[in-house]
Amino acid sequence: MQSTSGNLENLVIRKARLSFSGMKVMLKLTSLTLEFVTIDDENLVKINECLPFLHVLNMTRIIGLKEPKIQLLHLQACRFTGYPRSIIIRAPNLTELKLRCIEPNLLILECPSVSDLNISIVEPSETI
C-alpha cells in the first residue's frame, strides 16, 4: 500500500492485520477508520508519527492496543471503542470525541477545544 498511497486522503480498513514496520509519513491522509483490525503498534506511536495531519480518526475494536496515546495536533474528530489498559488523548484541535471503553486504569484527555463529548466506561461483563 505504501508505494501507491502518496495522494490518499481517506482510508478505511476493516477486518485486517496491519504492520506499521517501515511505514513512511503520509502527509495527505486526513481520515482513517480502522474496524476489527489487529495492529503491531500497541501505543499508536507509528500512527502518530506517520499520519501527522489526520483530522478524523475512528478506531473500533483494535486488537494489539495496550496503552494507546493519540497525540495529533490537527485531529478534529475521534471515535474510539475498545479495551485498552489506559488511553491518553492529546489533541488541541479536537472538537468531537466519542469514547467507549471497558474500565481503563487511566484516562487522560488533553483536548481543550472539545465541544461534543461522549464517554462511556463500561464494566467487563458488558458488550462494547
N, C-alpha and C positions, 0 to 999 in steps of 0.2 A: 504494500500500500504506500509506503514512504516515497517511492520513486514517482508516483503519479499524484501525490496529494498537495503539491505546491499551491494550487489555487482553490483548494477545498475550503468552503466556509461553514458548512453544516454537515455533521456526521452522526449517524445513528447506527449503533451496533447492538445486536440482540443475540443472546444465546451463543456466546463465543468464548474463546480463550485468547487473551491478549498478552503479549510480551512487549514491554517498552524498551527492551535492550537495544541500544543503537538508534533509538528514535531521535530524529532531528527536530529542531524547532519548526513549528507550523504557525507562521505569523498571521495567516488569513483565516484560520479556523476560529469562528466566533461562537459556535453552538455545538455541544457534544452531549449525546444521550447514550448511556450505557445501561442495558437492562439484562439481568440474569447473565452477567459476564464474570469470568474468572480472570483476575489480573495478577501480575507479578510485582505490583507497586503498592505494597501494604500501607504506606503512609502518604501516597499520592505525590511523592517527590517528583517523579518524571512528568506527571500531568502538569504540575505547577511550573516546571522548567520548560517543557516543550510546547505548552499551549498558553502562552502568557496573555493573549488577547481574547480569551474566552469571555463572552458576555452571558451565555446561558450554559449551565451545567446541570444535567439530570442524571442521577445515579439511582438505580433500583436494584436491590439485592445483588451487590457485587461481592463475589467470593474472593478472598485473599486480602481484604482490607482488615487491618487490625486497629490502627490508630491514625485515621486519615486527618491530614492537615491541609485544608483548602486555603491557599494563600494566593489569591488572584486579584490584582489591582483593578481590572476592568470588569469583573464579574458583576452582573446586574440581577440575575435570577438564578436561584439554586434550589433544586428539589432532590432530596436525599432520603432514601428508605433503606435501612439495613441494620446490621448487628455489630457495630464497632465497639471495642472496649472503651474508646474515647473518641471525641471528634472536636476538632478545632477549626473554626472558620474565621479567617481574617480577610475581609473584602470591603474596603472602604466605600465602594460604589454600589454595593449590593442593596437593592430595594425590595426584593421579593425572596423570602426564604420559607420553604416548606420542608420540615424535618420530621421524620418518623423513625424512631429508634427503639430498640429494646434496651432499657436501663443501662446506658453507658456510665462508666465510672466517673467520667469527666466530660463536661460540655463547656467549651469556651467559644463565645461569639464576640468578635470584634467587627461589628458591622453597623457603624453609626448612622447610615442612611436608610436602614430598613424601615419601610412603612407598611409592608404586608408580611406579617409574621404568623406562621402556623407551626407550632411544635407539639408533637405527640410523643411522649415517653411511655412505652407500654411494658407490661410485665412479660417475662419469658414465655408464659403459657399462652399469651395472646398471639394471634397471627398478624403479621405485618402485610 
